[in-house]
């Protein structure tokens, strides 16, 4: 059925519009008078039309009219564009008639791999420009949005946390790439930086990621940090040591402007307070940040992270602590996978999740069989700092074997033996480990059958840093 149009010849009451000044500038592309006329015409058409038994096309038309009416309420911001006078590959836009300009896209950095001299020239020129800005005008000229002192300080904390982690990652990956380049044949700094930027996991734009990698690589060659020579490549890949250093730096810097002097001081404090690989990395990071080129790269990363944080595009700070309590009446124990017991010759039973009792129960498979419950949970890479397993059990034959076990990424990290009977006993682990899975087991040895679910997991507590992955 076609639309029935009871279109009544209407006229717009121009007397209602005389208050609108057609010459006064406003945020719309249309004048206020034009907007008022359009809205009046659309509204009368919308309500003067019977929309019965609509076809798909007619329904879409009705929605379009409503969308146009709404769009007229939204400010229109006409933009003008230009090439940056110092970097012809940088497209900029102005939304205020050319008074201020904002970067839109850097065409020189759109490829992660150097394809010719222009890429290198544009990258090096841009890097030279931002170093010159910092040396002339300081942090206020280079990255004023990371200077603390207003209502956005809470956003800055998360942005600074993120930038510190990516900077520490880049230092390690730059040294790894430098060693690989020596082995495989020398490559230009731009190629090296492009390679590093693709390895470091980052929400930053490719342009900023390459700038950081380029700066760190350049300073590593300039300063020739002998301190890194004491670390083998596996040390540089130690994510737990990177995390430990980054969080130490963040604890020293949070809630205050990360000036160059403050960051160098923080690195010195961390070098003294940390041990092992993390302490050696702190020494290297402190020496790097003493160089303007490396600090400028960090400031660029922090500035972009601040923009992303305003858009809620960053993850939570990787140094923030969280706690997740399972089997606490909320039913989220179902997030765990119940596994077959890891000694199948002894017990084929997989156990159950008792949602009503909010616990995991093992099962007794018969005479001479062990009795266990075994569960696993997988998650995105997260730093785990503590695992607490509360379990209960009853054995009919004493065994030298432990009763409660904690595994992280397949490695046994804690276990306890509670002999014949135990109730609400806790087995715990504490440390600092980037992980993707946790497995827990409670097991008792039995002589006979009976089917009583004697092994139970009654509570699980996991603590970590960053965002709760559960």
Secondary structure, DSSP 8 states (H G I E B T S, - for coil): ---EE--------GGGGTTS-TTS--SSSS-HHHHHHHHHHHHHHHHTEE--S--HHHHHHHHHHHHHHHHTTS-----EEEE-SS-TTEEEEESSTTSS-EEEEEGGGS-SS--SHHHHHHHHHHHHHHHHHHHHHHHHHH-GGGS--STTHHHHHHHHHHHHHHHHHHHHHHHHHHHHHHHH----HHHHHHHHHHHS--SS-HHHHHHHHHHHHHHHHHH--GGGGGS-HHHHT-HHHHHHHHHHHHHHHTTS---HHHHHHHHHHHHHH--HHHHHHHHHHHHHHTSHHHHHHHHHHHHHHHHHHHTT-S---TT-EEEEEESSSS-GGGGSEE---S-TTT-----EEETTTTEEE-EE-STT-EEEEEEEEEEEEEEEEEEEEEEEEE-SS--SS-SEEEEETTEEEEEE---SEEEEEEEEEEEEEEEEEEEEEEEEE-SS-------EEEEEEEEEESS---
